[in-house]
């Protein structure tokens, strides 16, 4: 696979659409020259080191033998290059070896990593969540012990949330934590779908595990979070945690998805007892934004491959890129990628700026709208390849297979729609959403779509819970469409750009114009959904 970081598109989304430079006072050492050097360096790593092992890694996969997972060929060398470049700690605390850059810049770097090799990118992505959770909730001694090695990439981190019987219902988890005399806990239980839960790329893996302390309240109120290292801190001995199985997945074959058994493993409480969900949501919100950018990244990779194929494939005496319908599909891919990229970058800048209301509003849009786009774009890439897209030798199928997990990760997209309605919209009675709508109304090309979103928001606030939830996914799709258009229009106002203007006009004509059709779907009501109980 070949890949070239789309630095011009990335910088426009980050600097113009997301208004990165409003952070100058918070990050005085970051300037345009430094940003360019970072993105170019990340792009070089992605194109020269990560992309060449994407296809081979997909075919080779990973192996499990004697509790040890061996990564695909080339991944060890690639991880050493990633670690040596200091990429893991871009946005981390300088007190522990981080570079203290905005998370928006780190997010843009991760786009290049995921575009080049999504299976590889999941490893540092999970470590980022562990870093953020320990930075936010860890005790001073825990920060001293773990952060420097996680930030440097010497160690990696995981999230251990899901259990076979619980799925997304974390209140149903049964992993238990028994207090020990030395202040540690014995962790016993099983976790599933643990990405990079076991591997041979780092000498230690720091698992952040949700469990219930003996005697804790039932449900989500009784959940605590624990740090459980693969190797124990005090003497370096092997902890009682092991991988007992690997999932055979549709895609991301070079990323081990593990079933983890905790057999009285030694763990240490992070944060307060029975307050594990607070620490979990710190990790989860970071992961949701990173997964959203993952959708953008795989879509970009699929677009680049489809574009190259269309330029070299002849049919009927002409290269297929000369066919208007092929160009329509390519334009659709690139336009929606840029809108989703703007949403993700703006979410990160809002977080860096401390704009909590905007960050909270945009997070479910970044995660769900962008990952749905990833699947759509990968599907269009298969279509452009024709029959060669449907066979593995063509290479386009891998992007579709890989992209399909992202709408499921870190709270499936239906859960994001519930979150947008139940926590965000009802939480402030639409204040943050109406602020976005007013911004959108300031741009003539998207004013009609903004008015539709306003009507839809009024409906969601007034409807019964069941009726609102029946239309919640359609509401999120509309909100994502308008948010992407608003941020893009803002970017063009700040930095006029002929190429971006042409792409934006296409987005308005083909995507924003369909906004009114969403209103009926949003208002469908629960009674229209049928009864499947029998």
MARVEX-159519 format. One line per 8 residues: their letters; for each residue x, y, z of C-alpha. Coordinates in steps of 0.001 Angstrom, whole numbers. Example, Ala and Ser with C-alpha at 12.3 -4.5 7.8 and 13.67 -1.06 7.14 Angstrom:
as> 12300 -4500 7800; 13670 -1060 7140
//
This chain:
xxxxxxxx> 0 0 0; 1142 3520 -733; 10 6515 1296; 870 10203 1329; -336 12391 4184; -2803 14987 2789; -1052 17774 4654; -2792 20658 2858
xxxxxxxx> -6249 19260 3703; -5157 18444 7246; -3759 21905 7871; -6855 23600 6475; -9091 21549 8776; -6861 22134 11781; -5851 25766 11335; -8785 27303 9460
xxxxxxxx> -11832 25174 10277; -10915 24300 13864; -9197 27650 14494; -6075 26125 16019; -4340 29456 16476; -6832 30629 19078; -4674 28458 21334; -1566 30643 20885
xxxxxxxx> -1662 31953 24450; -1902 28433 25868; 791 26997 23581; 3214 29848 22797; 5931 27503 21506; 3743 26185 18676; 3893 28080 15401; 3109 27323 11769
xxxxxxxx> 6653 26216 11000; 6699 23775 13906; 3276 22419 12973; 4409 21844 9386; 7520 19999 10552; 5467 17765 12876; 2941 16830 10208; 5594 16246 7584
xxxxxxxx> 7593 14054 9966; 4499 12050 10883; 3606 11725 7222; 7057 10391 6454; 6829 7781 9215; 3385 6781 7968; 4319 6500 4301; 7770 4947 4631
xxxxxxxx> 7414 2710 7697; 3767 1975 8512; 2028 1789 5130; 4413 -817 3658; 3488 -3363 6362; -261 -2708 6344; -1128 -5278 3691; 1404 -7875 4849
xxxxxxxx> 251 -7447 8431; -3355 -8018 7386; -2381 -11275 5709; 7 -12549 8367; -2042 -11576 11406; -864 -12308 14939; -231 -15568 16788; -826 -16746 20363
xxxxxxxx> 1421 -19392 21897; 2081 -20062 25580; 255 -16889 26687; 2425 -14748 24380; 1107 -12897 21349; 3604 -12357 18548; 2969 -9329 16348; 2971 -9442 12569
xxxxxxxx> 6352 -9237 10790; 7717 -5704 10647; 5608 -4371 13490; 8396 -4537 16063; 10692 -2433 13878; 7846 -25 13105; 7038 396 16783; 10679 1107 17584
xxxxxxxx> 10657 3854 14937; 7418 5261 16359; 8856 5228 19877; 12177 6748 18822; 10372 9658 17197; 8646 10566 20470; 5240 10389 18798; 3457 8808 21777
xxxxxxxx> 4035 11796 24059; 3223 14748 21802; 396 16078 23964; 1504 14591 27285; 2689 16436 30396; 6303 17664 30056; 6827 16837 33727; 6834 13171 32689
xxxxxxxx> 8639 13479 29380; 5786 14659 27188; 6056 17499 24702; 3049 19455 25987; 1579 20178 22543; -2157 20587 21926; -4051 17339 21687; -5379 18633 18370
xxxxxxxx> -1867 18346 16924; -1452 14856 18365; -4807 13906 16861; -3699 15075 13426; -553 12970 13752; -2671 9951 14645; -4666 10465 11458; -1540 9728 9429
xxxxxxxx> -758 6670 11569; -4247 5185 11201; -4423 5940 7487; -1175 4120 6899; -1899 1188 9198; -5022 1056 11347; -3989 -2168 13105; -747 -551 14235
xxxxxxxx> -2422 2724 15209; -4671 1030 17741; -1679 283 19985; -623 3900 20657; -4270 4978 20657; -5051 2750 23649; -1891 3919 25394; -3061 7521 24984
xxxxxxxx> -6212 6666 26922; -4206 5089 29725; -1931 8131 29909; -4866 10504 30142; -6617 8455 32820; -3493 8255 35007; -2696 11949 34454; -6233 12888 35525
xxxxxxxx> -7038 10376 38263; -3779 8774 39369; -2118 9338 42736; 1304 11062 42694; 3172 7778 43168; 1197 6184 40316; 2049 9058 38020; 5723 8752 38905
xxxxxxxx> 5710 5003 38350; 3806 4756 35089; 3570 7991 33138; 7155 8434 31975; 7338 4925 30530; 3906 5130 28903; 4616 8572 27453; 7958 7453 26038
xxxxxxxx> 6347 4394 24486; 8556 2044 26500; 5374 539 27953; 1905 358 26414; -1559 584 27972; -4998 -946 27533; -8624 -481 28561; -10262 -3577 30087
xxxxxxxx> -13976 -2843 30264; -16098 -5391 28410; -17125 -8791 29777; -18868 -11673 27979; -22169 -11255 29812; -22183 -7459 30021; -21378 -5913 26628; -22034 -2177 26848
xxxxxxxx> -23856 -2603 30184; -20930 -1943 32485; -23192 -2117 35495; -23475 -5872 34875; -19753 -6608 35119; -18666 -9275 37582; -14868 -8965 37731; -14093 -8637 41432
xxxxxxxx> -11399 -6893 43418; -10489 -8292 46810; -8529 -5989 49185; -5092 -7255 50266; -3140 -6417 53425; -566 -4342 51530; -3198 -2010 50054; -3335 -3743 46687
xxxxxxxx> -6255 -5763 45353; -6564 -9261 43904; -8368 -8918 40571; -10327 -11936 39356; -12491 -12157 36252; -12499 -12212 32477; -12467 -9394 29935; -13123 -9681 26207
xxxxxxxx> -12339 -7606 23106; -9183 -6148 24654; -7266 -4451 21865; -3505 -5107 22046; -4143 -6741 25438; -1106 -8973 24926; 1827 -8534 22542; 5612 -8649 22277
xxxxxxxx> 6317 -5035 21255; 6842 -3607 24767; 8333 -5258 27865; 5331 -4332 30014; 1638 -3678 29398; -345 -1551 31837; -3950 -2691 31987; -6620 -346 33345
xxxxxxxx> -9337 -2667 34576; -12896 -2074 35764; -13866 -4321 38672; -16157 -4408 41688; -14655 -4323 45189; -16074 -6956 47517; -19243 -5539 49096; -19574 -2647 46613
xxxxxxxx> -23059 -1479 45536; -24679 -3252 42613; -24786 -1655 39180; -22570 1063 37788; -22336 2848 41165; -20179 46 42524; -17484 34 39832; -13854 916 40551
xxxxxxxx> -10813 1146 38269; -7488 -602 38869; -4005 -473 37409; -2910 -4037 36703; 524 -4329 35080; 1532 -7413 33131; 4678 -7488 35280; 4422 -6543 38947
xxxxxxxx> 5957 -3279 40054; 7695 -4365 43221; 9786 -7250 41878; 9176 -7459 38139; 7538 -10882 38416; 4804 -11985 36015; 1372 -10934 37249; -1562 -13344 37205
xxxxxxxx> -3082 -11929 34017; -2872 -13679 30668; -4373 -13790 27224; -6415 -16975 26806; -7702 -16366 23302; -7605 -14184 20203; -10673 -13160 18240; -10801 -14083 14551
xxxxxxxx> -12072 -10802 13177; -13493 -9377 9993; -10637 -6864 9776; -7694 -5284 11650; -6031 -8694 11531; -2656 -7376 12687; -4172 -5946 15878; -4595 -8640 18553
xxxxxxxx> -8074 -8568 20093; -7675 -10567 23277; -9706 -12416 25851; -7931 -11658 29121; -8107 -13796 32262; -7379 -12170 35628; -6637 -14923 38116; -6027 -13083 41370
xxxxxxxx> -3795 -10569 39607; -2322 -7793 41717; -3893 -4422 41007; -3922 -947 42537; -6938 1308 42835; -6854 4410 40663; -9066 7221 41883; -11700 6635 44524
xxxxxxxx> -13548 3448 45388; -16779 3032 43417; -15853 5982 41178; -14376 3943 38369; -16782 5275 35762; -15284 8759 36121; -11855 7408 35237; -13337 5232 32524
xxxxxxxx> -15073 8175 30860; -11794 10096 30814; -10359 7252 28749; -13550 6744 26782; -13944 10347 25671; -10335 10432 24513; -10851 7141 22702; -14103 8288 21094
xxxxxxxx> -12408 11257 19484; -9447 9161 18383; -11768 6527 16910; -13628 9300 15075; -10352 10381 13503; -9707 6715 12773; -12831 6797 10586; -11443 9830 8755
xxxxxxxx> -8067 8127 8400; -9306 4887 6863; -11616 6862 4574; -8607 8894 3401; -6599 5734 2737; -9510 4243 780; -9853 7496 -1188; -6179 7596 -2103
xxxxxxxx> -6220 4004 -3300; -9420 4513 -5310; -8029 7682 -6891; -4805 5938 -7924; -6753 3000 -9364; -9110 5268 -11299; -6136 7063 -12857; -4454 3852 -14017
xxxxxxxx> -7371 1550 -14895; -8601 1633 -18479; -12064 510 -19502; -13669 1045 -22885; -10526 2716 -24167; -10486 5383 -21430; -9179 5655 -17911; -12115 5191 -15565
xxxxxxxx> -11423 8520 -13882; -12827 10106 -17047; -16270 8680 -16234; -18435 11293 -14462; -19883 8765 -12016; -16424 7737 -10873; -15482 11371 -10333; -18762 11838 -8429
xxxxxxxx> -17830 9024 -6049; -14312 10389 -5582; -15624 13888 -4883; -18162 12476 -2416; -15403 10654 -575; -13064 13630 -376; -15774 16142 546; -17180 14079 3416
xxxxxxxx> -13686 13235 4629; -12883 16934 4889; -16119 17699 6748; -15463 14876 9220; -11831 15921 9607; -13004 19433 10511; -15363 18056 13179; -12657 15926 14778
xxxxxxxx> -10084 18723 14752; -12595 21202 16171; -13481 18789 18980; -9820 18526 19926; -9257 22298 19771; -12323 22825 21968; -10824 20410 24500; -7477 22214 24366
xxxxxxxx> -9227 25564 24835; -11281 24343 27802; -14513 24919 25866; -16328 22086 27601; -19770 22772 26156; -18508 22655 22565; -16277 19641 23236; -19144 17688 24802
xxxxxxxx> -21500 18521 21945; -19050 17621 19200; -17651 14403 20720; -20555 12090 19755; -20663 13724 16314; -16920 13227 15855; -17145 9599 16866; -20331 8494 15127
xxxxxxxx> -20570 10710 12032; -16899 10233 11183; -16856 6463 11608; -20041 6060 9557; -18271 8126 6910; -15298 5777 7135; -17470 2806 6206; -19260 4752 3460
xxxxxxxx> -16001 5946 1908; -14416 2505 2070; -17519 1074 384; -17266 3667 -2378; -13618 2718 -2760; -14637 -896 -3348; -17232 285 -5878; -14679 2306 -7839
xxxxxxxx> -12445 -759 -8030; -15339 -2814 -9403; -14697 -6543 -9304; -11131 -5945 -8146; -12572 -4230 -5104; -14462 -7337 -4068; -11453 -9650 -4218; -8673 -9435 -1662
xxxxxxxx> -5917 -9078 -4248; -7287 -5669 -5182; -6500 -4240 -1740; -9628 -2075 -1416; -11496 -4726 570; -9123 -4393 3532; -10133 -790 4114; -13804 -1779 4173
xxxxxxxx> -13117 -4651 6578; -10942 -2493 8824; -13301 502 8814; -16307 -1560 9901; -15171 -1917 13515; -14953 1831 14160; -18745 2448 14387; -18826 -292 17053
xxxxxxxx> -15795 798 19087; -15988 2836 22305; -19767 2918 22528; -21532 1872 19332; -22864 4700 17212; -26404 4154 18441; -25083 4811 21949; -23510 8026 20648
xxxxxxxx> -26933 9076 19394; -28448 8315 22809; -25650 10326 24426; -26218 13290 22104; -29898 13321 23034; -29915 12217 26669; -26764 13813 28068; -25945 16660 25737
xxxxxxxx> -29261 17943 24393; -31349 17402 27510; -28408 18315 29744; -28440 21971 28732; -31884 22078 27051; -30237 22542 23666; -28106 25566 24550; -24888 24285 22952
xxxxxxxx> -26729 22940 19914; -28605 26181 19320; -25306 28062 19568; -23977 25862 16759; -27172 26436 14775; -26813 30188 15071; -23264 29946 13747; -24528 27888 10815
xxxxxxxx> -27244 30416 10040; -24501 32974 9497; -23494 31229 6267; -25996 31486 3408; -25195 28126 1717; -26058 26132 4835; -28758 28313 6369; -31609 26091 5157
xxxxxxxx> -29985 22993 6676; -29435 24892 9930; -33130 25774 10035; -34000 22097 9608; -31667 21217 12474; -33349 23867 14623; -36768 22332 13911; -35394 18878 14654
xxxxxxxx> -33873 20097 17922; -37187 21600 19014; -38835 18258 18291; -36221 16243 20216; -36584 18491 23258; -40367 18235 23252; -40810 14558 22309; -41232 11654 24712
xxxxxxxx> -38047 9745 25426; -39084 6760 23305; -40081 8931 20347; -36877 10972 20603; -34704 7863 20745; -36458 6450 17684; -35100 9395 15727; -31829 9888 17601
xxxxxxxx> -29502 8326 15025; -31082 10349 12224; -30773 13453 14406; -27076 12814 14984; -26535 12325 11244; -28199 15677 10533; -26259 17432 13291; -22990 16005 11982
xxxxxxxx> -23762 17172 8477; -24528 20709 9658; -21559 20829 12051; -19186 19785 9283; -20595 22416 6956; -20467 25128 9602; -16845 24485 10512; -15881 24317 6854
xxxxxxxx> -17630 27585 6054; -15889 29188 9037; -12575 27967 7711; -13199 29464 4287; -14093 32761 5931; -10795 32762 7844; -8636 31479 4986; -10160 31639 1479
xxxxxxxx> -8951 28705 -605; -10051 27908 -4157; -9634 24143 -3875; -11459 23981 -548; -14213 26269 -1861; -14860 23986 -4827; -15016 20970 -2539; -17258 22774 -60
xxxxxxxx> -19665 23797 -2830; -19924 20146 -3867; -20606 19149 -242; -23366 21751 63; -24996 20732 -3212; -24887 16980 -2676; -25001 16498 1090; -26424 19563 2796
xxxxxxxx> -29270 19788 291; -30638 16497 1636; -31057 17848 5162; -34862 18384 4907; -35387 14682 4219; -33942 13871 7635; -36727 15692 9469; -39386 13096 8714
xxxxxxxx> -37023 10328 9767; -36231 12111 13029; -39961 12512 13743; -40831 8902 12917; -41786 8043 16514; -41432 4823 18464; -44742 3321 17254; -43404 3119 13707
xxxxxx> -40557 826 14722; -42682 -2290 15096; -42788 -4928 17812; -40104 -7606 17597; -40658 -9074 21051; -42403 -12213 19811
//
